[in-house]
Amino acid sequence: MPDTAQFPVIFGLLKGLLEPFESHFVVKENTDAAYYLETHLIEQYKKPLMFSAIYIKKQYVSYHLFPVYMRPDLITTLSQPLQKRMQGKACFNFAKGLMLTAGAKRLGQQ
């Protein structure tokens, strides 16, 4: 069973990676359990696109980074421990402590 008491701490650390970029995006959701950034309108798609989102779930904290779909080469810049947290193509799940490695920092800066 994961230590859910750590989830707000993990959420806060991940959110801290994204907050410096808020001025470039639209904050669609910002609560104690959800943080969602999307782009402004993109003419090519005729709508905004998700940039990143963080959610506290029952068993883990999920971190979604949509640009990985468009630039899969971003994955090669991540540390092995961070890559092991991947679920699918652009989602990272954290159920235990979070170490902000250079790879995790780059994840928030790409």
C-alpha positions as CSV (number, residue, x, y, z in Angstrom):
1,M,0.0,0.0,0.0
2,P,1.5,3.4,-0.9
3,D,2.1,6.1,1.7
4,T,-0.6,8.4,0.6
5,A,0.5,11.0,3.2
6,Q,3.4,11.7,0.9
7,F,1.2,12.4,-2.2
8,P,0.7,16.1,-1.4
9,V,4.5,16.5,-1.1
10,I,5.1,14.7,-4.4
11,F,2.3,16.8,-6.0
12,G,3.9,20.0,-4.7
13,L,7.4,19.1,-6.0
14,L,6.0,18.2,-9.5
15,K,3.8,21.3,-9.5
16,G,6.9,23.4,-8.6
17,L,8.6,22.2,-11.8
18,L,5.7,23.6,-13.9
19,E,4.8,26.8,-12.1
20,P,7.6,28.9,-13.6
21,F,6.0,28.3,-17.0
22,E,2.5,29.4,-16.1
23,S,2.9,32.7,-18.0
24,H,3.3,30.8,-21.3
25,F,0.2,28.6,-20.8
26,V,-3.4,28.7,-19.5
27,V,-3.9,27.3,-16.0
28,K,-7.0,25.2,-16.6
29,E,-7.2,23.6,-13.2
30,N,-5.4,24.4,-10.0
31,T,-6.6,22.6,-6.8
32,D,-4.9,20.7,-4.0
33,A,-5.2,17.5,-6.1
34,A,-5.1,18.7,-9.7
35,Y,-3.0,21.0,-11.7
36,Y,-3.5,21.3,-15.5
37,L,-1.7,23.6,-18.0
38,E,-2.8,23.9,-21.6
39,T,-1.6,25.9,-24.5
40,H,-3.4,28.9,-25.9
41,L,-5.4,28.2,-29.1
42,I,-3.4,26.4,-31.7
43,E,-4.8,27.2,-35.2
44,Q,-3.6,23.9,-36.7
45,Y,-5.8,22.0,-34.2
46,K,-8.4,24.7,-33.8
47,K,-8.3,24.3,-30.0
48,P,-5.9,24.5,-27.1
49,L,-3.8,21.3,-26.3
50,M,-2.8,19.9,-23.0
51,F,0.8,20.7,-22.0
52,S,1.0,19.0,-18.7
53,A,-1.1,17.9,-15.8
54,I,-0.6,16.5,-12.3
55,Y,-3.3,14.5,-10.4
56,I,-3.4,12.9,-7.0
57,K,-5.0,9.5,-7.5
58,K,-5.8,6.8,-4.9
59,Q,-2.6,4.8,-5.5
60,Y,-0.2,7.3,-7.0
61,V,0.4,10.9,-8.2
62,S,0.3,11.0,-12.0
63,Y,2.3,13.5,-14.1
64,H,1.3,13.9,-17.7
65,L,3.6,15.6,-20.2
66,F,1.9,15.9,-23.5
67,P,4.9,17.2,-25.5
68,V,6.4,13.7,-25.3
69,Y,3.8,12.6,-27.9
70,M,5.1,15.2,-30.3
71,R,8.8,14.9,-29.4
72,P,9.4,11.3,-28.3
73,D,13.2,12.1,-28.3
74,L,12.6,13.8,-24.9
75,I,12.4,10.4,-23.3
76,T,16.1,9.8,-24.1
77,T,17.1,12.8,-21.9
78,L,15.5,11.3,-18.8
79,S,17.2,9.3,-16.1
80,Q,16.6,5.5,-15.9
81,P,14.7,5.8,-12.6
82,L,12.4,8.4,-14.1
83,Q,11.9,6.3,-17.2
84,K,10.8,3.4,-15.0
85,R,8.0,5.5,-13.7
86,M,6.4,5.8,-17.2
87,Q,3.0,4.5,-17.7
88,G,2.1,4.7,-21.4
89,K,3.7,7.3,-23.7
90,A,3.4,10.5,-21.6
91,C,2.4,9.6,-18.1
92,F,4.7,9.1,-15.1
93,N,3.3,7.7,-11.8
94,F,4.8,8.4,-8.4
95,A,3.7,6.3,-5.4
96,K,6.9,6.6,-3.4
97,G,9.3,9.4,-2.6
98,L,10.4,11.7,-5.4
99,M,14.0,12.4,-6.1
100,L,14.5,15.4,-8.4
101,T,17.2,14.1,-10.6
102,A,18.6,16.0,-13.5
103,G,16.2,14.0,-15.7
104,A,13.2,15.1,-13.7
105,K,14.3,18.7,-13.8
106,R,14.7,18.5,-17.6
107,L,11.2,16.9,-17.8
108,G,9.8,20.2,-16.5
109,Q,12.0,22.4,-18.6
110,Q,11.5,20.9,-22.0
